[in-house]
């Protein structure tokens, strides 16, 4: 079991640091400690361990388990219904190498990219998959040669938007970045914008990550002028790729960009940023820049496929969580009661609650559902 986890972490370039979890408040941020109100239910899960949570829905949640077979593996997806604890096996992706936790719900189909062992077994291919929530069926939609398996996918104007990146050919120093809009109803693709970066002369643009909020496209944007130093900012575009705003990140650059940037998610005037060294940060967007509010090792955002009315955060390998009230502009901390030895390893959120995956050495996993 440990070798299975290690392989997955290496493949997505995540360095786990198990000790010295610390947090820091900035700019006079006040955090109110609260007791969570509402219903807590322990879900009667079928498997002793869940490898990954995929999405939280009103009536169920979807998770994934991986079975290793040498370097390749099969990833099987399941849907667990809350009312009767019925578990439906959705399907298996063979030759699975690495998947993303960033999924997009479009017209009741859950889209996501995964990396699978290529036909010649010398590398991997990135494939777009979808789970039809009406039929609980899994299917492969397309092989995306210019998509990274850990790319983020979002719903945008009723379509799927994904960040593509790749060399213009196998020997080229030119890397392309562009957005793909996929319409599953018509099986058509629309290309949005294109940027290039020359690795030889260090000129051009690199897009590290992106997100969607309020109909706008937020990009973690790096520009090289040939000096070798990349200028990093967040650039905001509309649907026609007109530049609306440039947001500076000077106040958080040293903390987040000390390692490769991994994720940005914007909700109104607030932002979550993280890197592949497991540093997380909640910031406020004001006066054209990101000001840090709270940062911590292992700080994670509970992904939400709907709207982040109240974003939920947690610190991995602890019992601590945080609620960000974006309307009242306040951050609240809560500590969860859990069995001895257990800690939070993963979480998902929805409009009316969140789901926690708890783990302890030598014990079966536990899943809690909290309803507001």
SULHUVEN-V734966 format. One record per residue. N is the residue number from 1. RES is the residue in one letter. OMEGA is omega in degrees with one decimal (none if undefined). Layout:
{{N,RES,OMEGA} {N,RES,OMEGA}}
This chain:
{{1,X,179.2} {2,X,179.9} {3,X,178.5} {4,X,179.5} {5,X,-178.0} {6,X,179.2} {7,X,-178.1} {8,X,-178.5} {9,X,179.4} {10,X,-176.8} {11,X,179.5} {12,X,172.5} {13,X,178.8} {14,X,177.1} {15,X,179.8} {16,X,172.7} {17,X,-169.3} {18,X,-176.8} {19,X,174.0} {20,X,173.4} {21,X,-179.3} {22,X,178.5} {23,X,-176.2} {24,X,176.0} {25,X,-178.1} {26,X,173.2} {27,X,175.2} {28,X,-179.5} {29,X,175.9} {30,X,178.4} {31,X,178.6} {32,X,176.2} {33,X,-175.5} {34,X,170.4} {35,X,-177.9} {36,X,172.7} {37,X,179.7} {38,X,-173.9} {39,X,171.8} {40,X,-178.6} {41,X,171.9} {42,X,-178.2} {43,X,-179.8} {44,X,-176.0} {45,X,-176.7} {46,X,-175.5} {47,X,179.5} {48,X,-179.8} {49,X,175.5} {50,X,-176.6} {51,X,-177.0} {52,X,170.6} {53,X,-174.4} {54,X,-178.7} {55,X,174.0} {56,X,179.0} {57,X,-179.4} {58,X,-173.4} {59,X,-170.8} {60,X,168.3} {61,X,179.5} {62,X,178.1} {63,X,-175.3} {64,X,173.0} {65,X,-176.9} {66,X,173.0} {67,X,-175.5} {68,X,173.5} {69,X,-171.1} {70,X,177.9} {71,X,178.5} {72,X,-177.3} {73,X,173.9} {74,X,179.1} {75,X,-178.8} {76,X,-178.5} {77,X,-178.6} {78,X,173.8} {79,X,-177.9} {80,X,179.2} {81,X,-173.7} {82,X,-170.1} {83,X,-177.9} {84,X,-178.6} {85,X,175.5} {86,X,-179.3} {87,X,-179.8} {88,X,174.7} {89,X,-174.1} {90,X,-178.9} {91,X,-176.5} {92,X,172.2} {93,X,-179.3} {94,X,179.1} {95,X,-178.3} {96,X,175.4} {97,X,-176.8} {98,X,179.1} {99,X,179.8} {100,X,173.2} {101,X,-179.9} {102,X,-176.8} {103,X,-177.4} {104,X,179.5} {105,X,-177.7} {106,X,179.1} {107,X,176.3} {108,X,170.1} {109,X,-179.2} {110,X,-176.9} {111,X,176.1} {112,X,177.3} {113,X,174.0} {114,X,172.7} {115,X,177.9} {116,X,178.8} {117,X,-178.5} {118,X,-176.8} {119,X,-179.3} {120,X,174.7} {121,X,178.0} {122,X,-179.7} {123,X,179.0} {124,X,173.7} {125,X,175.6} {126,X,-174.8} {127,X,174.8} {128,X,177.3} {129,X,175.5} {130,X,174.3} {131,X,177.0} {132,X,-175.9} {133,X,176.4} {134,X,-175.3} {135,X,-175.7} {136,X,178.2} {137,X,179.5} {138,X,176.5} {139,X,173.7} {140,X,-178.8} {141,X,-176.6} {142,X,171.6} {143,X,-177.1} {144,X,-175.4} {145,X,-178.0} {146,X,175.2} {147,X,172.5} {148,X,-178.3} {149,X,177.9} {150,X,179.0} {151,X,176.5} {152,X,175.1} {153,X,-179.4} {154,X,169.5} {155,X,-179.6} {156,X,179.8} {157,X,176.7} {158,X,179.7} {159,X,176.5} {160,X,176.5} {161,X,-177.6} {162,X,176.6} {163,X,177.3} {164,X,177.0} {165,X,178.9} {166,X,176.9} {167,X,176.2} {168,X,169.0} {169,X,-171.8} {170,X,-175.3} {171,X,-173.7} {172,X,172.0} {173,X,-177.9} {174,X,176.2} {175,X,178.5} {176,X,173.4} {177,X,177.7} {178,X,178.7} {179,X,176.4} {180,X,173.0} {181,X,-177.8} {182,X,176.1} {183,X,-176.3} {184,X,-178.9} {185,X,-178.0} {186,X,-178.0} {187,X,-179.8} {188,X,-178.1} {189,X,174.4} {190,X,179.8} {191,X,179.4} {192,X,173.1} {193,X,170.5} {194,X,174.0} {195,X,177.2} {196,X,176.0} {197,X,179.5} {198,X,-177.1} {199,X,-178.9} {200,X,-178.5} {201,X,174.9} {202,X,178.9} {203,X,176.3} {204,X,-171.8} {205,X,174.6} {206,X,173.8} {207,X,-176.1} {208,X,-177.7} {209,X,177.5} {210,X,173.0} {211,X,179.5} {212,X,173.3} {213,X,176.6} {214,X,176.5} {215,X,-179.4} {216,X,179.3} {217,X,178.7} {218,X,-178.4} {219,X,169.6} {220,X,-158.9} {221,X,175.6} {222,X,-179.0} {223,X,178.8} {224,X,-178.5} {225,X,179.6} {226,X,-178.1} {227,X,-176.3} {228,X,177.5} {229,X,179.1} {230,X,178.0} {231,X,-173.2} {232,X,176.4} {233,X,172.3} {234,X,179.0} {235,X,-174.6} {236,X,-178.1} {237,X,169.7} {238,X,-175.9} {239,X,176.6} {240,X,179.3} {241,X,169.1} {242,X,-179.7} {243,X,-179.1} {244,X,-173.0} {245,X,169.8} {246,X,-176.6} {247,X,179.5} {248,X,178.2} {249,X,-176.9} {250,X,-175.9} {251,X,-178.6} {252,X,-173.4} {253,X,-175.3} {254,X,-177.6} {255,X,-174.8} {256,X,-173.1} {257,X,172.3} {258,X,173.8} {259,X,179.9} {260,X,179.4} {261,X,-175.5} {262,X,-172.7} {263,X,165.4} {264,X,174.2} {265,X,-178.1} {266,X,172.7} {267,X,-178.6} {268,X,-179.9} {269,X,-176.9} {270,X,-177.6} {271,X,169.4} {272,X,178.5} {273,X,176.9} {274,X,176.0} {275,X,-175.2} {276,X,171.0} {277,X,176.4} {278,X,169.9} {279,X,179.8} {280,X,-175.3} {281,X,169.6} {282,X,-177.2} {283,X,176.4} {284,X,176.1} {285,X,-179.2} {286,X,179.3} {287,X,174.4} {288,X,179.2} {289,X,176.7} {290,X,175.7} {291,X,-178.9} {292,X,175.7} {293,X,-176.7} {294,X,178.0} {295,X,-176.8} {296,X,166.8} {297,X,175.3} {298,X,176.5} {299,X,-177.3} {300,X,174.1} {301,X,173.7} {302,X,-174.3} {303,X,-174.8} {304,X,-179.1} {305,X,-177.8} {306,X,-179.7} {307,X,-179.2} {308,X,176.2} {309,X,175.3} {310,X,179.1} {311,X,179.1} {312,X,177.8} {313,X,176.7} {314,X,175.1} {315,X,-176.6} {316,X,179.5} {317,X,172.7} {318,X,174.0} {319,X,-174.2} {320,X,175.7} {321,X,-176.7} {322,X,174.2} {323,X,178.0} {324,X,176.4} {325,X,-173.8} {326,X,179.5} {327,X,177.9} {328,X,175.8} {329,X,179.7} {330,X,179.4} {331,X,-176.2} {332,X,-179.7} {333,X,173.9} {334,X,175.4} {335,X,-174.5} {336,X,171.9} {337,X,179.7} {338,X,-178.0} {339,X,-177.6} {340,X,176.6} {341,X,-177.1} {342,X,177.5} {343,X,179.1} {344,X,175.6} {345,X,-179.9} {346,X,179.4} {347,X,172.2} {348,X,177.6} {349,X,174.2} {350,X,-173.8} {351,X,-174.7} {352,X,177.4} {353,X,179.9} {354,X,-176.1} {355,X,-178.7} {356,X,171.6} {357,X,-178.5} {358,X,-177.2} {359,X,174.1} {360,X,-178.9} {361,X,176.0} {362,X,-178.7} {363,X,177.1} {364,X,175.7} {365,X,176.1} {366,X,176.0} {367,X,175.8} {368,X,173.9} {369,X,176.8} {370,X,175.6} {371,X,178.8} {372,X,none}}
